[in-house]
Amino acid sequence: TEALRQFEHYLKEEEKSRATIEKYLRDVRCFLEYLDGREICKDITIDYKEYLAGHYTPASTNSMLAALNSFLRFIGMESCCVKRVKVHRQIFIQEEKELTREEYQRLVKVAANTRLSLVIQTICGTGIRVSELQYITAEAVREGKAVVNCKNKTRVIFLPASLQKLLREYMKKSGIKAGAVFVTKSGKPLNRRNIWRDMKALCGRAGVSPDKVFPLNLRHLFARTFYSVDKDIVRLADLLGHSSVDTTRIYTRETGNEHRHRLEQ
């Protein structure tokens, strides 16, 4: 619709990332499908909130509501915005959702010397977002560091020497001399859909639950590992590109078993 096109233009002017724009548009389309031609009103947006709460986790529900509220404010219907679902702060990660170091190593081993293996090792070895893989270029590999521009912030990400060596070998084998290292057959940077699909296909062969295998969990594993060594949450927030250490704290949560073990000690 025209409203969606204008909303997309507005998000671009707000300098939202491409991934954020795509997500907001996807979430708004979900609401429009639910609307099914009816007029937007507060009763319907409240019903939609209840519908989401019955089909998605609280975190996913709030994420979709954030996109909807942004759209409603844009079209001048702020009175129809709805409140977020209240979520009690979790102290520990759910163990069935946590990707362990051993499981990560199994994924890398089973993926062998493929592009997917290097994507997994790059995310987990640097802590970058999947949307930032495009900044891992041939030039960055040669210099040993990548300059990432995301969410109106610029930060430098260093590539560990062991990862740098693997990427150089991959570039040589693939004939990549410039530009993004991880690209499709048509030469475009890999997107999250490509990576998500390939990771899910890898789970069965590696004997790892699909619920644990997605790019953000690799970032979490990097964060927990880094924090266990460095214990500097401010430095970790800078590395991850977080504006607030409150966000970083979510990444460094431990399992209940780990906390119990500390208490025993």
Secondary structure, DSSP 8 states (H G I E B T S, - for coil): -HHHHHHHHHHHHTT--HHHHHHHHHHHHHHHHHHTT----HHHHHHHHHHHHHHS-HHHHHHHHHHHHHHHHHTT-GGG----------SSB-GGG---HHHHHHHHHHHTTSHHHHHHHHHHHH---GGGGGG-BHHHHHHTEEEEEETTEEEEEE--HHHHHHHHHHHHHHT--SSBSSB-TTS-B--HHHHHHHHHHHHHHHT--GGG-SHHHHHHHHHHHHHHHH--HHHHHHHHT-S-HHHHHHHT--BHHHHHHHHH-
